[in-house]
Amino acid sequence: MTKSQESLKKDARITGLFYLSLVIFGVLGFLVFHPKIFIADDPAATLQNIIGNESILRIRLLLELGIVLSQVLTAVWFYKLFRTIREWASWSVAIWGTVNAVVILISAISMGSMINVAASSLSTEEQILLISVLHNIISNAWAAGSLFFGLWLIPMGYIVTHSRRMPIWLGYMLIIGGFGYILSTLLHYSGIQSAFIEYLTIPATIGEFWMIGYLLIFGIRSDAPV
């Protein structure tokens, strides 16, 4: 194995670790801590949860910042990994991944604002109104961010399919998943409600876990297979 290939494999595994941390922060934030604070369509109950469990919201906020940081680091390391293979596509991965992180940062800012609102001397009615607005900003930051998440998966998949430095079907899965995220975002904001929309992002989930596993276990191939 050449020194450059050793360096690529090292970069691949670092990228995999950052990507894995992104998933871990996301799962802990959304599945573990988010439901403990945020109650859909009930800002009054959400406010009471914040007042009674401020530390939990602070943990949720830190996890949100962890998502932002790990998203940026993953995007940058994907660029470092792929820049000598497909430079323009690697730039696309870095740019769209970073833009997605900036959008999610809006969600983190809103969570911090919620803590301030709950501790303020505003009337209860004013607090409930502001909590409702901030909760909607959080939800829409993630909904709109899905557009950019889809956009970062498509060039990532393109690099894989055209370089064949990873399994070609991994690339196809990422591309399909990327378009699935974009379509689900557009359908959501078109006011279309259907259980089918939730299935559009399944290929992306499969592709992401496949990518993380491949990066951590195999790294990257030295060249396209014959």
N, C-alpha and C positions, 0 to 999 in steps of 0.2 A: 504493500500500500504506500503510495507516494505521500509526501508531506502535505501537499495541497488537498489530497483526498482525506487524510487524517483530520485536517483542519475543517473540511466540509462536514465530516461526520460529527466532529465536536460541536460545530455550529448547529447541526441538525438536532442534536440531543439537547442543547441549550434551548433551542426554539421549542422543542417538545415539552421541556419543563415549564417554560413560560406559558405555553398553550394549556398545559395541564393545570397550572395555577389559575388561569382564567376560568376554566371549568369549575374548579373547586370553589373559588370565590363566588361564582354565579350560583352554584347549587346551594351553598350555605346561605347566601343572601336571600335567594328567592324561596327556596323550599323550607328552610329552617327558621330564619328570623323575620322575613317579610310578613308571613301570616300572623305573627305574634303582635304586630303593631297595626298593620293596615287592614281596614275592613271596607270592602267594596260598597260604595253608595251609602256609607254611614260615617260622615266626617266627625260627628259627635262622639261616636264610639272610638274612632281613631284618635281623637284628641285625648280622651280619657286614657287610652293605652299609652300615649306619649307621656302624659303627666305621671302615670303610675309606673311606667317602665322606661324611663328616659335612657337608662343604660343599654337596654336592648336596641333602641333606635340608634344609639351611638355606635353599637357594634354593627348594625345594619349599614350605617353610613360608612364605617371603616371598610366593610366588605365591598361597598359600592366603589370606594376609592381604589380598593385592591383590583376590582374589575377594570377600572380605567387604566391603572398603571400596568397591569399584566397585558391588557389589550395592546397598549402602545409598544411595550417591550416585545411582544410576539410579532407585531407588525414590522418592527425594525429588524428583528432577527430573521424574519422570513426574507426581507430584502437582502440582508447580508448573505443568506444561504443561497438565494436564487439569482443574484445580480449578474453572475458570470454565465448563467444559463439562459435567461430571458430577461434582459435588463428592463425593458419597458413594462413588462408584466409584473416584475418584482417591485417596480415603483408603484404600480397600481395597487398591489397588495398593501404596501406600506402606507400609501396615502389614504385609501378607503378604510383601512383598519384604524388609522389615527383619527380620521374624521368621525368614525363610529364612537371612539373613545371620548372625543370632545362632546358629542351629543349626550352620551351617558353621564358626562360630568355635570350636565344640567340637572340630571336626576339627583346627583349627590348634593349639589348646591341647594336644591329644593328640600332635601331631607334636613340639611343643616338649618335652613330657614324655618322648618317645622319646629325644631327644638327651640329656636328663639321665640316663635309665636306662642308656643305652649307656656313659656316662662315669662311672657310679657304681661303688662297690666291692662291689656285690651279686654273689653267685655267678652263674655263667653260667646255671644252671637258673632262678634267680629272674629274671634279665634276660629270658630267653626267654619266661617266663610273662607278665611285664609287657608285653613287646613284643606278644605275642599279644593280650592284653586291649586294649591301646591301638589296635592295628590294627583290631580288631573295632569299637571305638568310632568310629574314622574312617569305616569302611565304613557303619556304621549311621547316623551323622550325615548322610551324603550320601543314604542310602536314605530316611530319615525326612524329610530336607529337601526331597526331591522332592514331598512332599505340599504343602508351602507354596509351592514353585515353581509347581505347578499352580494353586494358589489365587490367585497373583498374576497369572497369565496370563489367567484367566477375566474378571475385571473390566476388565483392559486391553482384551481383545477386545470386551467389552460397550460400552465407551466408543466404540471405533472403529465398531462396527455401528450404534449408535444416534445418534451425532453425524454420521457420514459425513464426518468431517474427514480421513479417510484411506480407502483402498480398502476397501469393505465385506467383501470376501473375505479380506482381511488379518485383520479382526476375527474372522470365522468360523474361520479357521485357528488363531488364538490360543486361542479358546474350546475348539475340538476338542482342541488340543494340551494345554491345561490339564487337561481331563477325562482325557486320556490319561495324564498324569503322575500324577494322583490314583489312577486305576485301576491303573496299573503298581505303585504303592507298596502299595496294598491287596492286590494279587495276590502281590507279593513276600513280604509279611509273613503271608499266608495259607498260605505254603509251596508255592504253585503254581509249578512250573517249566515254562516253555514258551518256545520261540524267538519265539512270537507277541508276548510281552510287550515285547520290544525294539522292535517296530514301533509300539507305542502312542505313543511320544514323537516319532516322525518328523514329524507335523504341527506340533508345537511348535518343532522345529528349523527347519522351513521358515518358520513364522511369525516366529520371532525374527530370522532373517537378513533376511527381508522387511521387518520393522519397522525394523531397524538401517539398511538401505539407504534406506528411505523417509524416515526421520528425517534422515539425513545429506544426501540428495540433494534432497528436496522440502520437508522440514520438516513443515508441517501446512497443510491447506487453510484458506482464510479463512472458508469457510462450507460447509454441505452443498450438494453439487451439485444442480442442478435436474434 
